[in-house]
């Protein structure tokens, strides 16, 4: 008899034990990747340490890549707002990548500003491209976040809030004009 058996209450001899059901709650990974996903049993801590070291090593290089992407985006804004749909797709793809990767490589505010711009493009549709002001303000905020990573978080959050207000005012203007 195990210790666990000793701790469990015993059912009287003539009674049937209560039915026991196990409810398996799907993990977040399974919801995102599907039921066929098989999770590893456990990652070796040395592997996790190596992954962290690799990510840290890539942070500097990714910061340089982000700066180059900002320059590319600045060059793409005018043709995108001028009607070039291919350039619009390229601009959105770069900003979308920033949204997903910047936080991983130590630039969380860049990711948040990129997320704001992506959401604007997605919600405004083709009317987003009628004015380049929102694009330039977002790119300026991204550039500033890259150049001053240790800036006061309250200021960067206020900048993000101001961008959201600008987007809301733009949406209200679009609704007003029909």
C-alpha positions as CSV (number, residue, x, y, z in Angstrom):
1,X,0.0,0.0,0.0
2,X,1.5,3.4,-1.0
3,X,1.4,6.6,1.1
4,X,-1.2,8.0,-1.3
5,X,-3.5,5.0,-0.8
6,X,-3.3,5.5,3.0
7,X,-4.4,9.2,2.6
8,X,-7.4,8.6,0.3
9,X,-10.8,8.0,2.0
10,X,-12.1,4.5,1.6
11,X,-15.5,3.8,0.2
12,X,-17.7,1.5,2.3
13,X,-17.6,-2.1,1.1
14,X,-21.2,-2.2,-0.3
15,X,-21.1,1.2,-2.1
16,X,-19.8,1.9,-5.6
17,X,-17.0,4.5,-5.6
18,X,-17.9,7.9,-7.1
19,X,-17.1,8.3,-10.8
20,X,-13.9,10.2,-11.4
21,X,-13.5,12.3,-14.5
22,X,-10.3,13.8,-15.7
23,X,-10.7,17.0,-17.7
24,X,-7.8,17.9,-19.9
25,X,-7.5,21.6,-20.6
26,X,-5.8,22.3,-23.9
27,X,-2.7,24.4,-23.7
28,X,-2.3,27.7,-25.4
29,X,0.2,26.1,-27.8
30,X,-2.4,23.5,-28.8
31,X,-5.0,26.1,-29.4
32,X,-2.7,28.0,-31.6
33,X,-0.9,25.1,-33.4
34,X,-3.7,22.5,-33.4
35,X,-4.4,19.3,-31.6
36,X,-1.7,17.5,-33.6
37,X,1.1,19.5,-31.9
38,X,3.2,17.3,-29.7
39,X,5.0,19.3,-27.0
40,X,8.5,18.4,-26.0
41,X,8.7,16.7,-22.6
42,X,11.2,19.3,-21.3
43,X,13.9,21.4,-22.7
44,X,17.4,21.0,-21.3
45,X,18.3,24.1,-19.3
46,X,21.5,24.3,-21.3
47,X,19.5,24.6,-24.5
48,X,17.4,27.4,-23.0
49,X,20.6,29.2,-21.9
50,X,22.1,28.9,-25.4
51,X,18.8,30.3,-26.9
52,X,19.0,33.3,-24.6
53,X,22.6,33.9,-25.4
54,X,21.9,33.7,-29.1
55,X,19.0,36.1,-28.8
56,X,21.1,38.6,-26.8
57,X,23.8,38.3,-29.5
58,X,21.3,39.1,-32.2
59,X,19.8,42.1,-30.4
60,X,22.6,44.5,-31.5
61,X,22.5,43.3,-35.1
62,X,18.7,43.5,-35.1
63,X,18.8,47.1,-33.9
64,X,21.0,47.9,-36.9
65,X,18.6,46.1,-39.2
66,X,15.7,48.1,-37.6
67,X,17.4,51.4,-38.4
68,X,17.9,50.3,-42.0
69,X,14.2,49.3,-42.2
70,X,13.1,52.7,-40.9
71,X,15.1,54.4,-43.7
72,X,13.5,52.0,-46.2
73,X,10.0,52.8,-44.8
74,X,10.6,56.5,-45.0
75,X,11.4,56.0,-48.7
76,X,8.3,53.9,-49.3
77,X,5.8,56.2,-47.6
78,X,5.5,58.7,-50.5
79,X,5.0,56.1,-53.3
80,X,2.6,54.1,-51.1
81,X,0.5,57.1,-50.4
82,X,0.7,58.0,-54.0
83,X,-1.2,54.8,-55.0
84,X,1.5,52.2,-55.6
85,X,-0.2,49.0,-54.2
86,X,3.0,46.9,-54.5
87,X,4.9,49.4,-52.4
88,X,2.0,49.5,-49.9
89,X,2.3,45.7,-49.5
90,X,6.0,46.0,-49.0
91,X,5.6,48.8,-46.4
92,X,3.0,46.9,-44.5
93,X,5.1,43.7,-44.5
94,X,8.1,45.5,-43.0
95,X,6.0,47.1,-40.3
96,X,4.3,43.8,-39.6
97,X,7.7,42.1,-39.1
98,X,8.7,44.9,-36.8
99,X,5.6,44.4,-34.8
100,X,6.3,40.7,-34.3
101,X,10.1,40.7,-33.8
102,X,11.1,44.0,-32.1
103,X,10.1,43.0,-28.6
104,X,11.9,39.6,-28.9
105,X,15.1,41.4,-29.6
106,X,15.0,44.0,-26.9
107,X,13.0,46.8,-28.6
108,X,9.5,46.5,-27.1
109,X,8.5,50.2,-27.8
110,X,9.4,49.8,-31.4
111,X,7.1,46.8,-31.5
112,X,4.3,48.8,-29.9
113,X,4.6,51.7,-32.3
114,X,4.7,49.2,-35.2
115,X,1.7,47.5,-33.8
116,X,-0.2,50.8,-33.7
117,X,0.7,51.5,-37.4
118,X,-0.3,48.0,-38.5
119,X,-3.6,48.3,-36.7
120,X,-4.2,51.7,-38.4
121,X,-3.4,50.2,-41.8
122,X,-5.7,47.2,-41.2
123,X,-8.6,49.3,-39.8
124,X,-8.5,52.2,-42.2
125,X,-8.1,50.1,-45.3
126,X,-7.4,52.0,-48.5
127,X,-8.2,55.3,-46.9
128,X,-5.1,54.9,-44.7
129,X,-3.0,55.8,-47.7
130,X,-4.7,59.1,-48.5
131,X,-2.4,61.0,-46.0
132,X,1.1,60.3,-45.0
133,X,1.0,62.2,-41.7
134,X,0.2,59.2,-39.5
135,X,2.9,57.1,-41.2
136,X,5.6,59.8,-40.6
137,X,4.6,60.3,-37.0
138,X,4.8,56.5,-36.3
139,X,8.2,56.2,-38.1
140,X,9.5,59.2,-36.1
141,X,8.4,57.5,-32.9
142,X,10.1,54.2,-34.0
143,X,13.3,56.0,-34.9
144,X,13.3,57.9,-31.5
145,X,12.7,54.6,-29.6
146,X,15.7,53.1,-31.4
147,X,17.9,56.0,-30.8
148,X,16.9,56.5,-27.1
149,X,16.1,53.0,-25.8
150,X,16.5,54.2,-22.2
151,X,14.0,57.1,-22.6
152,X,11.5,57.7,-19.9
153,X,8.7,55.1,-20.3
154,X,6.1,57.6,-19.4
155,X,7.1,59.8,-22.4
156,X,7.1,56.9,-24.8
157,X,3.7,55.8,-23.6
158,X,2.4,59.3,-23.9
159,X,3.7,59.3,-27.5
160,X,1.9,56.1,-28.2
161,X,-1.3,57.6,-26.7
162,X,-0.9,60.7,-28.8
163,X,-0.6,58.4,-31.9
164,X,-3.8,56.6,-30.9
165,X,-5.6,59.9,-30.6
166,X,-4.3,61.0,-34.0
167,X,-5.6,57.7,-35.5
168,X,-9.0,58.2,-33.7
169,X,-9.3,61.8,-35.0
170,X,-8.4,60.5,-38.5
171,X,-11.1,57.9,-38.3
172,X,-13.7,60.4,-37.1
173,X,-12.8,62.7,-40.0
174,X,-13.2,59.8,-42.5
175,X,-16.6,59.0,-41.0
176,X,-17.6,62.7,-41.2
177,X,-16.6,63.0,-44.8
178,X,-18.4,59.7,-45.6
